[in-house]
Amino acid sequence: MPDKTRAKLGIVGYGSMGSNHARSMAKLENVDFVAVCDLEAEKLDEAKQAYGVAVYADYNEMLAKEDLDGIVIATPHYDHVPISIAAFEAGVSVLVEKPLAADIAGGRKMVAAYEAGKAQHPDLLFAAMFQQRTYGHWRKIKELIDQGALGKLIRATYIITNWFRTQTYFDSGGWRATWSGEGGGVLLNQCPHNIDIFQWLVGMPSRVTAFTSLGKYHNIEVEDEVTAYMEFDNGMIGHLITSTGEAPGSDRLEIVGENGKLIFENGKLTFFRTKESVLDLIANSPERFLHVEHDIEEITYPEPTTGNHIGIIENFADALLNGTDVIVPAPEGIGSLELANVILLSSLDKRTIDLPLDGEAYTRKLQELIDNSKFVKPDVKSVDDDMSKSFQ
Ligand SMILES: NC(=O)c1ccc[n+]([C@@H]2O[C@H](COP(=O)([O-])OP(=O)(O)OC[C@H]3O[C@@H](n4cnc5c(N)ncnc54)[C@H](O)[C@@H]3O)[C@@H](O)[C@H]2O)c1
């Protein structure tokens, strides 16, 4: 553990998100923001001007020359894999943007490289930027589920369609919404946060049947609408509905258990708490029709003082300096990537998929999509707008 008060950090990928992280890092008292790597000279000039950091066009050179404690990776998804692996081989910790990778095989390679690096450097960290895990409502729901307040879980349904995007958004980056540049659409770009929260709260399903529409609302080749049906080993069922083509969108999570249901919608968390176990009533009530008595409670929860992206970076630095637990260990966040891949594969192959996913088979499928792509990306139009509008 370094004996100092600021973790020495660099950023790889100084685009919309990377420059946002740079602003956070420059503010944080436990971060010494020293280096930026990007492929574009203009972006490197910008970073140098704004923060006086050392700049590199090659991440390997940055890893070799700077004595970094950690890097934040904010490149397009495919590059997360080789950059993380190079960092772990150099003994440098990683905070990677979501999704961890475009395919689960890539994600698993990152975790394997982390495990190998950790054998050499026991303090090595691998964290993921799933900033929604800092949000008070998700933390409260997690606490209630873990305490067993709902009892046996019966159903979890997440309708998350407030990821509305225009064609201008998709035309603003050459890699966006293409099989070769991104490996998927809403499942990989907008929804990973929600899929991560879903699997964090209720665990991973064992079977998935899903339907997606490719380029239904936008001139893109990847999915912009998704409906998934999930079956869990414990008998619970789950649903995920997401879209980038709906407005006004919904953000509604229902988790039903034998002791009632939790609903989170429009910033409000409500617990419909039954007075008796519904499963007991089903099995033992002498009545044929029953009004199941329940209380309706508004649940309050504290919001963290430093949440969101900056909170995740502050926590990463704190973990590097003081050995604190990282909020989202990346090997755990990998579930959201597997689920995204499974949902897409199920819809493309029109069949139910069992988990764990055969990663190599999925990668072959993705490669087929890349090889057979006839989609021609319109001219990229760079748009300089407020990135914070993109966050939930
Ligand atoms: N956590 C969040 O809320 C959130 C929000 C938006 C984007 N993201 C994620 O952040 C990542 C980047 O998205 P973005 O919107 O900032 O993209 P972007 O296109 O605006 O920026 C990507 C940057 O990476 C650079 N780059 C590409 N390959 C590189 C390489 N090999 N080495 C160094 N630099 C390289 C590009 O030149 C570009 O400047 C994606 O994985 C995306 O999913 C996360």
The ligand as a Gaussian input file, in Angstrom:
#p B3LYP/6-31G(d) Opt

LIG

0 1
 N      -20.491000       5.471000     -16.771000
 C      -21.198000       6.228000     -17.580000
 O      -22.176000       6.870000     -17.163000
 C      -20.815000       6.352000     -19.028000
 C      -21.422000       7.325000     -19.837000
 C      -20.996000       7.405000     -21.165000
 C      -20.039000       6.553000     -21.679000
 N      -19.508000       5.580000     -20.860000
 C      -18.503000       4.626000     -21.383000
 O      -17.267000       5.312000     -21.577000
 C      -16.576000       4.756000     -22.697000
 C      -16.226000       5.890000     -23.655000
 O      -17.407000       6.512000     -24.120000
 P      -17.402000       8.016000     -24.652000
 O      -18.807000       8.376000     -24.878000
 O      -16.560000       8.862000     -23.773000
 O      -16.660000       7.824000     -26.078000
 P      -15.890000       8.924000     -26.927000
 O      -15.867000       8.412000     -28.334000
 O      -16.427000      10.275000     -26.658000
 O      -14.411000       8.870000     -26.327000
 C      -13.551000       7.777000     -26.484000
 C      -12.110000       8.294000     -26.534000
 O      -11.218000       7.182000     -26.500000
 C      -10.155000       7.446000     -27.411000
 N       -9.549000       6.158000     -27.755000
 C      -10.042000       5.175000     -28.541000
 N       -9.221000       4.121000     -28.570000
 C       -8.168000       4.454000     -27.794000
 C       -6.965000       3.772000     -27.428000
 N       -6.692000       2.554000     -27.866000
 N       -6.105000       4.408000     -26.606000
 C       -6.356000       5.648000     -26.151000
 N       -7.474000       6.335000     -26.461000
 C       -8.367000       5.736000     -27.271000
 C      -10.815000       8.176000     -28.555000
 O       -9.883000       8.910000     -29.332000
 C      -11.796000       9.065000     -27.813000
 O      -11.231000      10.320000     -27.474000
 C      -17.499000       3.696000     -23.310000
 O      -17.115000       2.422000     -22.894000
 C      -18.869000       4.068000     -22.756000
 O      -19.733000       2.949000     -22.607000
 C      -19.870000       5.494000     -19.568000

